[in-house]
């Protein structure tokens, strides 16, 4: 069994507009979080992510298999 752990910081940015003409560089929100990746036998990856924003927090988990 080959196990590898990785810590992954991430950031995100976004904004919402009612129409294409309303787009601007104002009112963008920037937030971030931290993730943990567990690589198992070089093909299975289990991801745990947690992010915080001004509106709350979110925990996300994913189990995937790379081809």
C-alpha positions, 0 to 999 in steps of 0.5 A: 500500500502506498499512501501520500498526504498533501495539504492544499490551500486554495482561494476563490473569487466571484461576483454576480451580475444581472446582465452582461452590461452590468459587469465591472471589477467592483463588488468581487468577493474573495475567500479561501480554504484548506484541503487535504488529499489522500492518494492511495496506491497512486490511483485513488484520491480522497479529498477533504476540503473546507472553506470559509466565507462571509456567508458561512463555511462548507465542508466537501469530500470526494472519492475519485479514481484516476485513469 
